[in-house]
Amino acid sequence: MVNIKLALSYLNRQRGKTLSLILSIAIAIFVCVISVSFSNGIINKLSIVDGIKENE
């Protein structure tokens, strides 16, 4: 009976670690997507400014 309780507590601890790992990965992916879209927006604005300067 003690072994079953130990196994269940171990599984619960592992599940918590797994969930936190998945959450950390999801946050990292979200930050990467936001930064890429932000940098693409900046690049587009800069290319528009360059195009305006070339037309002048």
C-alpha positions, 0 to 999 in steps of 0.5 A: 500500500505504501508503494502505491502511495509513493508511486502516485505521489511521484506521478503527481510531481512528474505531472506538475513538472510536465505541465510547467515545462509545456507552459514554459515552451508555449510562452517561449513560442508565443514570445518568438511569434510576437517578436517576429511579427513586431520585427516584420512590422518594423522592417515593413515600415523601414522599407516604406520609408526607403521607398518614399526617400527613393521616390523623392 
